[in-house]
């Protein structure tokens, strides 16, 4: 009864704060509201935090989880297995960092893509397929090389005639295709099918990002709707491809020979790649002229345009590169972490990556740190949920602990959202006057 009363009191407190915020929309100060509550952002954060905490306490009380055993298991995990937890956190931090850093770059340039979850889903399947089938991997390398070669040739021959552009695109596409095929064959022969699968996953993400950016930049499509469309399409496509390619509707196991090797049982080479990517992205953004142009494209694109830089091309390039990083992270789920494809494997991870972007304030290095913190919370929750004996003592703890990463995400976003201003031109198509 005492816990029920506390939960009810917290809920009433949150409701009261909500009513006060609603009543004070005109900007006039009400004497009943304490001075520290003035301001919509502060009140909104407090209301959100109290509401989330009250809801979690209610869930725990309703399922008889407000017991000391749950906290004992959590404390034991932190004290006895902290080194393993930190190492294991690197597994989830890897795809989160890659996707978050890529999205930081994209949003700095003025495009935001909430379809990271969909990129994860599609790159998981296509990445594994590329790892298992060399023809798919070589074809992906040749196709990507051909597209890049043709686009580069068109950019070089921009001032030539139409026929010359067609010839340049054909020659550039042919040369790029051969180079891409050759590079992918070297990767397969030297690093194995697993590395090729990661590269195919990155190319899958790049293709999705390219299509997204072209529609957003040139067709001026709503970026929020595009991202939602990617997520909805990929959710259904994942189950379809699992059944079509492997004949199994829910799961596919990857051969051990294709797994990315791990150091100390957890650390993979891709984790160090993610760290390097975050550092390089920080240097590019803050120490180079190109990074200055990226930031200006999101803040004041007309200034970059006046300087002679094509805003459309820059946004397409940056968004494509950012989505390629997310695709690399998606392929990592199956090839570097789980060793299998499951429909529910990456559920929610794309939205957690977006939360990392918000908390990091579009800073790549900070995104690396925040992604690691989220990874640690997820690993800790999984450890407690699967600990021997806890299911018999607290049957509902398994499901509650799997909710913890998303609860923490809500709390963190509630606290940090709005703390750092986002680019002024974010999500707005640039129209040249």
VONUDO-48686 format. One record per residue (C-alpha): y, z, x; residue in three letters; residue number from 0. Coordinates in steps of 0.2 Angstrom, whole numbers. Layout:
N
+-------+-------+-------+-----+-----+
|    py |    pz |    px |   r |   k |
+-------+-------+-------+-----+-----+
|     Y |     Z |     X | Ala | NUM |
...
+-------+-------+-------+-----+-----+
***
This chain:
433
+-------+-------+-------+-----+-----+
|    py |    pz |    px |   r |   k |
+-------+-------+-------+-----+-----+
|     0 |     0 |     0 | Unk |   0 |
|    12 |     4 |    14 | Unk |   1 |
|     9 |   -13 |    22 | Unk |   2 |
|    11 |   -22 |     5 | Unk |   3 |
|    28 |   -13 |     3 | Unk |   4 |
|    34 |   -18 |    20 | Unk |   5 |
|    29 |   -36 |    17 | Unk |   6 |
|    38 |   -36 |     0 | Unk |   7 |
|    53 |   -28 |     7 | Unk |   8 |
|    55 |   -41 |    21 | Unk |   9 |
|    53 |   -55 |     8 | Unk |  10 |
|    67 |   -47 |    -3 | Unk |  11 |
|    78 |   -46 |    13 | Unk |  12 |
|    75 |   -64 |    17 | Unk |  13 |
|    79 |   -69 |    -1 | Unk |  14 |
|    95 |   -58 |    -1 | Unk |  15 |
|   101 |   -67 |    15 | Unk |  16 |
|    97 |   -84 |     7 | Unk |  17 |
|   107 |   -80 |    -8 | Unk |  18 |
|   122 |   -74 |     2 | Unk |  19 |
|   121 |   -90 |    12 | Unk |  20 |
|   121 |  -100 |    -4 | Unk |  21 |
|   136 |   -90 |   -11 | Unk |  22 |
|   146 |   -92 |     4 | Unk |  23 |
|   147 |  -111 |     6 | Unk |  24 |
|   165 |  -113 |     4 | Unk |  25 |
|   169 |  -105 |    21 | Unk |  26 |
|   177 |   -90 |    14 | Unk |  27 |
|   171 |   -73 |    21 | Unk |  28 |
|   163 |   -61 |     9 | Unk |  29 |
|   166 |   -42 |    13 | Unk |  30 |
|   148 |   -38 |     9 | Unk |  31 |
|   142 |   -49 |    23 | Unk |  32 |
|   142 |   -41 |    40 | Unk |  33 |
|   153 |   -49 |    53 | Unk |  34 |
|   139 |   -54 |    64 | Unk |  35 |
|   131 |   -64 |    50 | Unk |  36 |
|   146 |   -75 |    47 | Unk |  37 |
|   143 |   -93 |    52 | Unk |  38 |
|   130 |  -104 |    43 | Unk |  39 |
|   120 |  -108 |    59 | Unk |  40 |
|   117 |   -89 |    63 | Unk |  41 |
|   113 |   -85 |    45 | Unk |  42 |
|   101 |   -99 |    44 | Unk |  43 |
|    92 |   -94 |    59 | Unk |  44 |
|    90 |   -76 |    53 | Unk |  45 |
|    84 |   -82 |    36 | Unk |  46 |
|    71 |   -93 |    43 | Unk |  47 |
|    64 |   -81 |    56 | Unk |  48 |
|    63 |   -67 |    43 | Unk |  49 |
|    55 |   -79 |    30 | Unk |  50 |
|    42 |   -85 |    43 | Unk |  51 |
|    38 |   -67 |    49 | Unk |  52 |
|    37 |   -61 |    31 | Unk |  53 |
|    25 |   -75 |    26 | Unk |  54 |
|    14 |   -72 |    41 | Unk |  55 |
|    13 |   -53 |    38 | Unk |  56 |
|     8 |   -57 |    20 | Unk |  57 |
|    -6 |   -69 |    25 | Unk |  58 |
|   -12 |   -56 |    37 | Unk |  59 |
|   -11 |   -42 |    24 | Unk |  60 |
|   -19 |   -53 |    10 | Unk |  61 |
|   -34 |   -57 |    22 | Unk |  62 |
|   -36 |   -40 |    29 | Unk |  63 |
|   -31 |   -45 |    47 | Unk |  64 |
|   -18 |   -32 |    50 | Unk |  65 |
|   -30 |   -22 |    60 | Unk |  66 |
|   -30 |   -16 |    77 | Unk |  67 |
|   -46 |   -26 |    82 | Unk |  68 |
|   -36 |   -42 |    82 | Unk |  69 |
|   -22 |   -35 |    94 | Unk |  70 |
|   -36 |   -28 |   105 | Unk |  71 |
|   -44 |   -45 |   107 | Unk |  72 |
|   -27 |   -53 |   111 | Unk |  73 |
|   -23 |   -39 |   124 | Unk |  74 |
|   -40 |   -41 |   132 | Unk |  75 |
|   -37 |   -60 |   134 | Unk |  76 |
|   -20 |   -57 |   142 | Unk |  77 |
|   -26 |   -44 |   154 | Unk |  78 |
|   -44 |   -50 |   159 | Unk |  79 |
|   -42 |   -69 |   158 | Unk |  80 |
|   -24 |   -73 |   162 | Unk |  81 |
|   -28 |   -84 |   176 | Unk |  82 |
|   -40 |   -95 |   166 | Unk |  83 |
|   -28 |   -95 |   152 | Unk |  84 |
|   -14 |  -102 |   163 | Unk |  85 |
|   -25 |  -115 |   171 | Unk |  86 |
|   -32 |  -120 |   154 | Unk |  87 |
|   -14 |  -121 |   147 | Unk |  88 |
|   -11 |  -136 |   159 | Unk |  89 |
|   -23 |  -146 |   148 | Unk |  90 |
|   -12 |  -146 |   133 | Unk |  91 |
|     4 |  -145 |   143 | Unk |  92 |
|    -1 |  -163 |   150 | Unk |  93 |
|     0 |  -173 |   134 | Unk |  94 |
|    14 |  -163 |   127 | Unk |  95 |
|    25 |  -165 |   143 | Unk |  96 |
|    22 |  -184 |   144 | Unk |  97 |
|    26 |  -187 |   126 | Unk |  98 |
|    41 |  -175 |   126 | Unk |  99 |
|    48 |  -182 |   142 | Unk | 100 |
|    47 |  -200 |   135 | Unk | 101 |
|    55 |  -194 |   119 | Unk | 102 |
|    69 |  -186 |   129 | Unk | 103 |
|    73 |  -202 |   138 | Unk | 104 |
|    72 |  -212 |   121 | Unk | 105 |
|    84 |  -200 |   112 | Unk | 106 |
|    96 |  -200 |   126 | Unk | 107 |
|    97 |  -219 |   124 | Unk | 108 |
|   100 |  -217 |   105 | Unk | 109 |
|    83 |  -220 |    97 | Unk | 110 |
|    72 |  -206 |    90 | Unk | 111 |
|    54 |  -209 |    86 | Unk | 112 |
|    45 |  -196 |    76 | Unk | 113 |
|    29 |  -206 |    77 | Unk | 114 |
|    22 |  -197 |    92 | Unk | 115 |
|     7 |  -191 |    82 | Unk | 116 |
|     3 |  -209 |    77 | Unk | 117 |
|     4 |  -214 |    95 | Unk | 118 |
|    -8 |  -200 |   100 | Unk | 119 |
|   -20 |  -206 |    87 | Unk | 120 |
|   -20 |  -224 |    91 | Unk | 121 |
|   -20 |  -222 |   110 | Unk | 122 |
|   -35 |  -210 |   109 | Unk | 123 |
|   -46 |  -223 |   101 | Unk | 124 |
|   -40 |  -239 |   111 | Unk | 125 |
|   -39 |  -229 |   127 | Unk | 126 |
|   -58 |  -224 |   126 | Unk | 127 |
|   -62 |  -242 |   120 | Unk | 128 |
|   -53 |  -248 |   136 | Unk | 129 |
|   -63 |  -236 |   147 | Unk | 130 |
|   -80 |  -241 |   140 | Unk | 131 |
|   -77 |  -260 |   139 | Unk | 132 |
|   -70 |  -268 |   154 | Unk | 133 |
|   -66 |  -284 |   144 | Unk | 134 |
|   -54 |  -274 |   134 | Unk | 135 |
|   -46 |  -266 |   149 | Unk | 136 |
|   -44 |  -282 |   158 | Unk | 137 |
|   -37 |  -291 |   142 | Unk | 138 |
|   -25 |  -277 |   140 | Unk | 139 |
|   -19 |  -278 |   158 | Unk | 140 |
|   -17 |  -297 |   157 | Unk | 141 |
|    -8 |  -296 |   140 | Unk | 142 |
|     4 |  -283 |   145 | Unk | 143 |
|     7 |  -293 |   161 | Unk | 144 |
|    10 |  -309 |   152 | Unk | 145 |
|    23 |  -300 |   140 | Unk | 146 |
|    32 |  -292 |   154 | Unk | 147 |
|    32 |  -308 |   165 | Unk | 148 |
|    39 |  -318 |   150 | Unk | 149 |
|    52 |  -306 |   146 | Unk | 150 |
|    58 |  -305 |   164 | Unk | 151 |
|    58 |  -324 |   166 | Unk | 152 |
|    68 |  -325 |   150 | Unk | 153 |
|    81 |  -313 |   156 | Unk | 154 |
|    83 |  -322 |   173 | Unk | 155 |
|    85 |  -339 |   164 | Unk | 156 |
|    97 |  -332 |   151 | Unk | 157 |
|   111 |  -344 |   155 | Unk | 158 |
|    99 |  -360 |   156 | Unk | 159 |
|    95 |  -372 |   142 | Unk | 160 |
|    82 |  -369 |   128 | Unk | 161 |
|    69 |  -380 |   136 | Unk | 162 |
|    72 |  -372 |   153 | Unk | 163 |
|    70 |  -355 |   145 | Unk | 164 |
|    53 |  -360 |   137 | Unk | 165 |
|    47 |  -366 |   154 | Unk | 166 |
|    52 |  -350 |   162 | Unk | 167 |
|    44 |  -340 |   149 | Unk | 168 |
|    28 |  -349 |   151 | Unk | 169 |
|    27 |  -348 |   169 | Unk | 170 |
|    33 |  -330 |   169 | Unk | 171 |
|    20 |  -326 |   156 | Unk | 172 |
|     6 |  -335 |   166 | Unk | 173 |
|    10 |  -326 |   182 | Unk | 174 |
|    12 |  -309 |   174 | Unk | 175 |
|    -4 |  -311 |   165 | Unk | 176 |
|   -13 |  -315 |   181 | Unk | 177 |
|    -5 |  -300 |   190 | Unk | 178 |
|    -9 |  -288 |   176 | Unk | 179 |
|   -27 |  -294 |   176 | Unk | 180 |
|   -28 |  -292 |   195 | Unk | 181 |
|   -20 |  -274 |   194 | Unk | 182 |
|   -32 |  -268 |   180 | Unk | 183 |
|   -47 |  -275 |   190 | Unk | 184 |
|   -42 |  -265 |   205 | Unk | 185 |
|   -40 |  -249 |   194 | Unk | 186 |
|   -57 |  -251 |   187 | Unk | 187 |
|   -65 |  -255 |   203 | Unk | 188 |
|   -56 |  -241 |   213 | Unk | 189 |
|   -53 |  -227 |   200 | Unk | 190 |
|   -66 |  -230 |   187 | Unk | 191 |
|   -66 |  -234 |   169 | Unk | 192 |
|   -58 |  -217 |   164 | Unk | 193 |
|   -42 |  -221 |   174 | Unk | 194 |
|   -42 |  -239 |   166 | Unk | 195 |
|   -44 |  -230 |   149 | Unk | 196 |
|   -28 |  -220 |   153 | Unk | 197 |
|   -19 |  -236 |   157 | Unk | 198 |
|   -25 |  -244 |   142 | Unk | 199 |
|   -19 |  -229 |   132 | Unk | 200 |
|    -2 |  -231 |   140 | Unk | 201 |
|    -1 |  -249 |   136 | Unk | 202 |
|    -5 |  -245 |   118 | Unk | 203 |
|     9 |  -233 |   117 | Unk | 204 |
|    21 |  -245 |   125 | Unk | 205 |
|    16 |  -259 |   112 | Unk | 206 |
|    20 |  -247 |    98 | Unk | 207 |
|    36 |  -241 |   106 | Unk | 208 |
|    41 |  -260 |   109 | Unk | 209 |
|    38 |  -264 |    91 | Unk | 210 |
|    47 |  -248 |    85 | Unk | 211 |
|    62 |  -252 |    96 | Unk | 212 |
|    64 |  -270 |    91 | Unk | 213 |
|    64 |  -266 |    73 | Unk | 214 |
|    76 |  -252 |    75 | Unk | 215 |
|    88 |  -261 |    87 | Unk | 216 |
|    88 |  -279 |    81 | Unk | 217 |
|    83 |  -277 |    62 | Unk | 218 |
|    92 |  -260 |    61 | Unk | 219 |
|    77 |  -252 |    52 | Unk | 220 |
|    78 |  -234 |    48 | Unk | 221 |
|    71 |  -225 |    63 | Unk | 222 |
|    65 |  -210 |    53 | Unk | 223 |
|    55 |  -221 |    41 | Unk | 224 |
|    48 |  -231 |    55 | Unk | 225 |
|    41 |  -215 |    63 | Unk | 226 |
|    34 |  -209 |    47 | Unk | 227 |
|    26 |  -226 |    45 | Unk | 228 |
|    18 |  -225 |    62 | Unk | 229 |
|    10 |  -208 |    58 | Unk | 230 |
|     4 |  -213 |    41 | Unk | 231 |
|    -3 |  -230 |    48 | Unk | 232 |
|   -12 |  -222 |    63 | Unk | 233 |
|   -20 |  -208 |    53 | Unk | 234 |
|   -29 |  -220 |    42 | Unk | 235 |
|   -32 |  -232 |    57 | Unk | 236 |
|   -41 |  -218 |    67 | Unk | 237 |
|   -55 |  -216 |    55 | Unk | 238 |
|   -56 |  -235 |    52 | Unk | 239 |
|   -58 |  -239 |    70 | Unk | 240 |
|   -70 |  -225 |    73 | Unk | 241 |
|   -82 |  -232 |    60 | Unk | 242 |
|   -78 |  -250 |    65 | Unk | 243 |
|   -81 |  -249 |    84 | Unk | 244 |
|   -94 |  -235 |    85 | Unk | 245 |
|  -101 |  -234 |    68 | Unk | 246 |
|   -98 |  -216 |    66 | Unk | 247 |
|   -85 |  -209 |    54 | Unk | 248 |
|   -80 |  -193 |    62 | Unk | 249 |
|   -84 |  -191 |    80 | Unk | 250 |
|   -88 |  -201 |    96 | Unk | 251 |
|   -93 |  -194 |   112 | Unk | 252 |
|   -87 |  -201 |   129 | Unk | 253 |
|   -99 |  -204 |   143 | Unk | 254 |
|   -97 |  -191 |   156 | Unk | 255 |
|   -95 |  -204 |   170 | Unk | 256 |
|   -78 |  -209 |   161 | Unk | 257 |
|   -71 |  -191 |   161 | Unk | 258 |
|   -56 |  -188 |   172 | Unk | 259 |
|   -61 |  -175 |   186 | Unk | 260 |
|   -55 |  -158 |   185 | Unk | 261 |
|   -50 |  -146 |   199 | Unk | 262 |
|   -54 |  -127 |   196 | Unk | 263 |
|   -62 |  -132 |   180 | Unk | 264 |
|   -45 |  -136 |   171 | Unk | 265 |
|   -32 |  -145 |   182 | Unk | 266 |
|   -33 |  -164 |   182 | Unk | 267 |
|   -23 |  -177 |   192 | Unk | 268 |
|   -14 |  -182 |   176 | Unk | 269 |
|    -6 |  -165 |   175 | Unk | 270 |
|     2 |  -168 |   192 | Unk | 271 |
|     7 |  -185 |   186 | Unk | 272 |
|    16 |  -176 |   171 | Unk | 273 |
|    25 |  -164 |   183 | Unk | 274 |
|    30 |  -179 |   194 | Unk | 275 |
|    36 |  -189 |   178 | Unk | 276 |
|    47 |  -174 |   172 | Unk | 277 |
|    55 |  -172 |   189 | Unk | 278 |
|    58 |  -191 |   191 | Unk | 279 |
|    65 |  -192 |   174 | Unk | 280 |
|    77 |  -178 |   178 | Unk | 281 |
|    83 |  -187 |   194 | Unk | 282 |
|    85 |  -203 |   185 | Unk | 283 |
|    95 |  -195 |   171 | Unk | 284 |
|   107 |  -185 |   181 | Unk | 285 |
|   107 |  -193 |   198 | Unk | 286 |
|   107 |  -211 |   196 | Unk | 287 |
|   119 |  -225 |   188 | Unk | 288 |
|   105 |  -230 |   177 | Unk | 289 |
|   103 |  -213 |   170 | Unk | 290 |
|   122 |  -212 |   167 | Unk | 291 |
|   120 |  -228 |   157 | Unk | 292 |
|   106 |  -221 |   147 | Unk | 293 |
|   116 |  -205 |   142 | Unk | 294 |
|   131 |  -216 |   138 | Unk | 295 |
|   121 |  -227 |   127 | Unk | 296 |
|   117 |  -212 |   116 | Unk | 297 |
|   134 |  -204 |   117 | Unk | 298 |
|   146 |  -219 |   117 | Unk | 299 |
|   137 |  -235 |   117 | Unk | 300 |
|   153 |  -245 |   116 | Unk | 301 |
|   159 |  -239 |   133 | Unk | 302 |
|   142 |  -246 |   141 | Unk | 303 |
|   144 |  -262 |   131 | Unk | 304 |
|   162 |  -264 |   138 | Unk | 305 |
|   155 |  -261 |   156 | Unk | 306 |
|   144 |  -277 |   153 | Unk | 307 |
|   127 |  -268 |   150 | Unk | 308 |
|   117 |  -274 |   135 | Unk | 309 |
|   114 |  -259 |   124 | Unk | 310 |
|   100 |  -267 |   114 | Unk | 311 |
|    90 |  -271 |   130 | Unk | 312 |
|    92 |  -254 |   137 | Unk | 313 |
|    87 |  -245 |   121 | Unk | 314 |
|    71 |  -256 |   120 | Unk | 315 |
|    66 |  -253 |   138 | Unk | 316 |
|    69 |  -235 |   137 | Unk | 317 |
|    60 |  -232 |   121 | Unk | 318 |
|    45 |  -243 |   126 | Unk | 319 |
|    43 |  -233 |   143 | Unk | 320 |
|    44 |  -217 |   133 | Unk | 321 |
|    31 |  -222 |   121 | Unk | 322 |
|    20 |  -228 |   135 | Unk | 323 |
|    21 |  -210 |   142 | Unk | 324 |
|    15 |  -203 |   125 | Unk | 325 |
|     1 |  -216 |   125 | Unk | 326 |
|    -5 |  -210 |   142 | Unk | 327 |
|    -5 |  -192 |   134 | Unk | 328 |
|   -15 |  -198 |   119 | Unk | 329 |
|   -28 |  -206 |   130 | Unk | 330 |
|   -29 |  -190 |   140 | Unk | 331 |
|   -35 |  -180 |   125 | Unk | 332 |
|   -52 |  -189 |   125 | Unk | 333 |
|   -54 |  -194 |   143 | Unk | 334 |
|   -46 |  -179 |   152 | Unk | 335 |
|   -49 |  -164 |   140 | Unk | 336 |
|   -61 |  -165 |   126 | Unk | 337 |
|   -73 |  -179 |   131 | Unk | 338 |
|   -74 |  -185 |   114 | Unk | 339 |
|   -64 |  -192 |    99 | Unk | 340 |
|   -63 |  -182 |    84 | Unk | 341 |
|   -51 |  -186 |    69 | Unk | 342 |
|   -43 |  -169 |    70 | Unk | 343 |
|   -41 |  -168 |    89 | Unk | 344 |
|   -23 |  -172 |    90 | Unk | 345 |
|   -17 |  -166 |    73 | Unk | 346 |
|     0 |  -158 |    74 | Unk | 347 |
|     2 |  -161 |    93 | Unk | 348 |
|    14 |  -175 |    90 | Unk | 349 |
|    25 |  -163 |    80 | Unk | 350 |
|    24 |  -149 |    93 | Unk | 351 |
|    29 |  -162 |   106 | Unk | 352 |
|    45 |  -165 |    95 | Unk | 353 |
|    48 |  -147 |    94 | Unk | 354 |
|    47 |  -146 |   113 | Unk | 355 |
|    60 |  -160 |   114 | Unk | 356 |
|    72 |  -149 |   102 | Unk | 357 |
|    69 |  -133 |   112 | Unk | 358 |
|    72 |  -142 |   129 | Unk | 359 |
|    88 |  -150 |   123 | Unk | 360 |
|    82 |  -167 |   129 | Unk | 361 |
|    81 |  -160 |   147 | Unk | 362 |
|    64 |  -167 |   155 | Unk | 363 |
|    62 |  -152 |   167 | Unk | 364 |
|    65 |  -139 |   153 | Unk | 365 |
|    53 |  -149 |   142 | Unk | 366 |
|    39 |  -147 |   156 | Unk | 367 |
|    42 |  -128 |   155 | Unk | 368 |
|    42 |  -127 |   136 | Unk | 369 |
|    27 |  -138 |   135 | Unk | 370 |
|    17 |  -126 |   146 | Unk | 371 |
|    23 |  -111 |   136 | Unk | 372 |
|    16 |  -120 |   120 | Unk | 373 |
|     0 |  -124 |   129 | Unk | 374 |
|    -2 |  -106 |   134 | Unk | 375 |
|     0 |  -100 |   116 | Unk | 376 |
|   -12 |  -113 |   110 | Unk | 377 |
|   -25 |  -108 |   123 | Unk | 378 |
|   -23 |   -90 |   120 | Unk | 379 |
|   -25 |   -92 |   101 | Unk | 380 |
|   -41 |  -103 |   104 | Unk | 381 |
|   -48 |   -90 |   115 | Unk | 382 |
|   -46 |   -76 |   103 | Unk | 383 |
|   -52 |   -86 |    88 | Unk | 384 |
|   -68 |   -90 |    97 | Unk | 385 |
|   -71 |   -74 |   105 | Unk | 386 |
|   -89 |   -67 |   102 | Unk | 387 |
|   -89 |   -54 |    89 | Unk | 388 |
|   -72 |   -57 |    81 | Unk | 389 |
|   -79 |   -68 |    67 | Unk | 390 |
|   -90 |   -54 |    61 | Unk | 391 |
|   -77 |   -41 |    62 | Unk | 392 |
|   -62 |   -52 |    55 | Unk | 393 |
|   -69 |   -67 |    47 | Unk | 394 |
|   -52 |   -74 |    43 | Unk | 395 |
|   -45 |   -72 |    61 | Unk | 396 |
|   -52 |   -89 |    66 | Unk | 397 |
|   -41 |   -98 |    54 | Unk | 398 |
|   -26 |   -87 |    57 | Unk | 399 |
|   -27 |   -89 |    76 | Unk | 400 |
|   -27 |  -108 |    74 | Unk | 401 |
|   -11 |  -107 |    64 | Unk | 402 |
|    -3 |   -97 |    78 | Unk | 403 |
|     4 |  -112 |    88 | Unk | 404 |
|    12 |  -120 |    73 | Unk | 405 |
|    19 |  -103 |    68 | Unk | 406 |
|    26 |  -101 |    85 | Unk | 407 |
|    33 |  -119 |    84 | Unk | 408 |
|    42 |  -115 |    68 | Unk | 409 |
|    49 |   -99 |    75 | Unk | 410 |
|    55 |  -107 |    91 | Unk | 411 |
|    63 |  -122 |    82 | Unk | 412 |
|    72 |  -111 |    70 | Unk | 413 |
|    79 |  -101 |    85 | Unk | 414 |
|    84 |  -115 |    96 | Unk | 415 |
|    88 |  -130 |    84 | Unk | 416 |
|   107 |  -134 |    85 | Unk | 417 |
|   109 |  -124 |   101 | Unk | 418 |
|   112 |  -140 |   111 | Unk | 419 |
|   121 |  -155 |   104 | Unk | 420 |
|   111 |  -171 |   102 | Unk | 421 |
|   119 |  -188 |   107 | Unk | 422 |
|   132 |  -193 |    94 | Unk | 423 |
|   125 |  -211 |    92 | Unk | 424 |
|   107 |  -204 |    90 | Unk | 425 |
|    98 |  -214 |    76 | Unk | 426 |
|   113 |  -225 |    73 | Unk | 427 |
|   111 |  -244 |    76 | Unk | 428 |
|   124 |  -251 |    88 | Unk | 429 |
|   134 |  -265 |    80 | Unk | 430 |
|   145 |  -275 |    93 | Unk | 431 |
|   162 |  -278 |    86 | Unk | 432 |
+-------+-------+-------+-----+-----+
***
